[in-house]
Amino acid sequence: METVPRITDKVRLPLEIPLRPFLMDHRFEERAVLPAVEAVQVLSASTQDYLPELNIRSIENAHFSRFLYLPSNASPIAAINEIQGGKDGRVISSLLTRTRSKSGITRTHTHVSIEFPPLPSDPSPLPADQVFALEGIGMNVPSDAVYRSLVPFGPAFQNIQDPLVVTRDGAITLVHAPEPGARAAPLGSPFPLDAAFHAACVWGQRYRNMVGFPMGFNLRRVFRPTGAGGTYVARVAPKSSEPGAPVFDIWLYGLDGLLYEAVLGVVMQDVSRGRMRPPPWILPQGPEHQPGPLSPHCDALCIMELASVSPTATKALSPKELARYHGLGKGRRRSFLGARLCLKHLSRQLSNNDMVTPAAAITTIASDQVRPVCPLTDKSGSFFCSVSHDKRFVIAVAAKFRVGVDVEALTERVLKARHIYMHTREKALADRSPLGKIGASLRIWSIKEAMAKAFHMTLAEAWDRVETRKIGEKLSRVFLEENRYEAIHHQAADHLFTLVIIKPC
């Protein structure tokens, strides 16, 4: 960077921003505005033209302070790139426009400012198991619903691809760079990052009850420029649980698992001052946390939406896990991936929240290639663990004692085979339960599934040897021969989660 001239005075470079037709699809309250990502692209290109040796792929302290509204007549926008030097040899670039009032007074407006540091910042990427799936119960938001009522932009900026999944842990989705589109040089296509901002906006509407627009970021590091026609995995991670304007880290990965961009400290604010409100359907309608009543009875617990598990999550697998993955049919691969990621989350929790150990260095299947294991990341020991999944969720628990877990959807299907998995006394117990036949029968089924896992029995053995003698909404009593145990239940999102505790009562 020594070859970059030191800026001692302000330099104002004229800019002419052409109004390509697609820009009119980017709107705020029915008026077209220049996208923040496009403004950063314009400033970066202009500054690099002036300072060819400047590394523009590391940008800090971006502020989007004022919308630049686009004229409806498609005339190019006359603007200014004001370049000045900052502390430590950094270069500050600002997008300015001038307006003249009817009285003849000229005003200069600053719309965007960014800084190029003298040395690039390379943020440490998240472990793969933390990137390519979401923890918690949340919502799958169809992309057509996003652009119909949450982020009502025109077709050129509708670049979220299904599925978009949001939980309190963040958002994950595929984002696309259309072709043809905005110019990709010098930072890559602006569309994937813009779509990631949309995902952050959706998260803010669901969990902050606000419609937010990006107002700046602390750091943007482009490792590999995104390209027109490409599709990428966008991971949006909220950085604060406090009310108010949310702050996010955004990571863009290729489908090959390579990191393309990191954008840290993205601030989203309600610039409409409350005029824009989220529609009621996006707000949480019930409990979305991990099954809280289960957590006190084990040492660690993780639940994931299977729809959030990206196929790119294979980057998190150890060699032994990857060999097992490739031996499975396509229908079982996502649930296997989800189970591995959940167990790696548990391993990190139990290892003092270790976020340094690479995901592929944590192996969560036993030598028999079947049973799950939950090792400490320093390989000093392991915990008992159990995993379960259905079509929507995967859940894993770990404890110092034997445990078993199960998740089941609340459906009538559980009534069809009661004669196979229930004893006579269990049928009578379920028939008179205030929970109803479905609720009571599902608890009996779920208990036997969890007991089979805790004792490494086949399910047929559990049907025969395990008997439920008390059914409760949140607590049931179960016997294996003459040994009594407890089963803890939690119902959320039309699912029943059951944990059996293998400690004599």
ZINORPE-V906491 format. One record per backbone hydrogen bond with DSSP energy under -1.0 kcal/mol. NH is the residue of the N-H (numbers start at 1). CO is the residue of the C=O. If there is no record, write none. Layout:
((NH CO) (NH CO))
This chain:
((4 1) (11 83) (13 81) (15 79) (17 77) (20 18) (23 20) (24 21) (25 22) (26 23) (28 31) (31 28) (33 26) (34 68) (39 35) (40 36) (41 37) (42 38) (43 39) (44 40) (45 41) (46 42) (47 43) (48 44) (49 45) (50 46) (51 47) (54 51) (59 220) (60 115) (61 218) (62 217) (63 113) (64 215) (65 111) (66 111) (70 32) (77 17) (79 15) (80 96) (81 13) (82 94) (83 11) (84 92) (86 90) (89 86) (90 87) (91 116) (92 84) (93 114) (94 82) (95 112) (96 80) (97 109) (99 107) (101 105) (104 101) (107 99) (109 97) (111 95) (113 63) (114 93) (115 60) (116 91) (130 127) (131 127) (132 128) (136 303) (137 288) (139 166) (141 164) (146 142) (147 143) (149 145) (150 146) (151 146) (153 151) (154 25) (157 154) (158 155) (159 157) (161 174) (165 172) (166 139) (167 170) (170 167) (171 236) (172 165) (173 234) (174 161) (175 232) (176 159) (177 230) (188 184) (189 226) (194 190) (195 191) (196 192) (197 193) (198 194) (199 195) (200 196) (201 197) (202 198) (203 199) (204 200) (205 201) (206 202) (207 203) (208 204) (210 204) (213 269) (215 267) (217 62) (218 264) (219 264) (220 59) (221 262) (222 57) (223 260) (224 260) (229 177) (230 227) (232 175) (233 253) (234 173) (235 251) (236 171) (237 249) (239 247) (248 266) (249 237) (250 263) (251 235) (252 261) (253 233) (254 258) (257 254) (260 252) (261 252) (262 221) (263 250) (264 219) (266 248) (267 216) (268 246) (269 213) (271 269) (273 270) (275 272) (282 279) (283 280) (292 290) (294 291) (295 291) (297 294) (298 295) (299 398) (300 398) (302 396) (304 394) (306 392) (308 305) (309 306) (310 132) (313 310) (314 311) (315 312) (316 313) (317 314) (322 318) (323 319) (324 320) (325 321) (326 322) (328 325) (332 329) (336 332) (337 333) (338 334) (339 335) (340 336) (341 337) (342 338) (343 339) (344 340) (345 341) (346 342) (347 343) (348 344) (349 345) (350 346) (353 348) (354 348) (361 358) (362 359) (366 371) (369 366) (373 364) (376 381) (379 376) (383 374) (384 399) (386 397) (388 395) (390 393) (394 304) (395 388) (396 302) (397 386) (398 300) (399 384) (404 500) (406 498) (408 496) (410 494) (411 409) (415 412) (416 413) (420 417) (421 417) (422 418) (427 423) (428 424) (429 425) (430 426) (431 427) (432 428) (436 433) (440 436) (441 437) (442 438) (443 439) (444 440) (445 441) (446 442) (447 443) (448 444) (449 445) (450 446) (451 447) (452 448) (453 449) (454 450) (455 451) (457 452) (462 458) (463 459) (464 460) (465 461) (466 462) (467 479) (469 477) (470 477) (476 487) (477 470) (478 485) (479 467) (480 483) (481 465) (483 480) (485 478) (487 476) (488 499) (489 474) (490 497) (492 495) (495 492) (496 408) (497 490) (498 406) (499 488) (500 404) (501 486) (502 402) (503 501) (505 484))
